Amino acid sequence: MLEWLKQPGFFGTHATLGADISQLMATLFTGLFIIGWMQARRRQADAHHWLMLGGMVTMLVFFTNYYLFRQLGVLAVEGKEGFGGSQALYDHVFIPLLTLHILLVIIGLVMAVYMIVLGFRAQAFEQGKRRLGDVTLLTSWGKIGKIFGGITAVILLLFASRVASAGFSSRKLMVYLGLLLLIAIVFSVEITIQRIWPNAERRHRVLGRFTMIIYCVLFVTGSVTYTMLYILYPGKIG
């Protein structure tokens, strides 16, 4: 799979196939989320719920597998030889931008998981129609501990079954540990946020806008790094 992703891309730039697929999917997901945000503004609750749920789940699955196969980033192992610009441009523009992009990816993944869960917790039905519930959403560390313990057990069983069938892989271990870390961060976010916005409706609207901003900025930073890396200053990435 890794060798296939290193083939020339389809946009006609110096990008690899993997980079072009990533850029295409980032554009698609950002477009879907903007449509979902517009649906929410128009109070189209059912359409918004299913579009955002499907889009976020698909995004999580795609980018988790993508970064796994591409070894967690375009320049994670290539270094400066992957960038054809000057050293000053690389140090003071490209690397800070790439670092910001990676941080936004992490925040975006956390918010995707959190908003999926919040979407179900905050919903209510009135005469068969979905809406945001005007209720208080609170949980405790004890309840979170039980849920996290159950999730951890399931993930460890999945990892053990993969090891038994395909052998041990440090990369797979990192993915499973990363998944557990992501879930732990989501639970920590929940404990913090419920003190600020205990009301379900208010919390969903505020965090929905925040998540939308993150994804839009993420798309911009990703597009700029793509342009610098594969159009303006192509290097030696094969």
Buried (B, 14 or more C-beta within 10 A) or exposed (E): EEEEBBEEBEBEBBBBBBBBBBBEBBEBBBEBBBBBBEBBEEEBBEBBBEBBBEBBEBBBEBBBEBBBBBEBEBBEEBEBEBBBBEEEBBEEBBBEBBEBBBEBBEBBBBBBBBBBEBBEBBBBEEEEEBBBBEEEBEEEEEEBEEEBEEBBEEBEEEBEEBEEEEEEEEEBEEBBEBBBEBBBBBBEBBEEBBEEBEBBBBBBBBBBEEBBEBBBBBBBBBBBBBBBBBEEBBBEBE
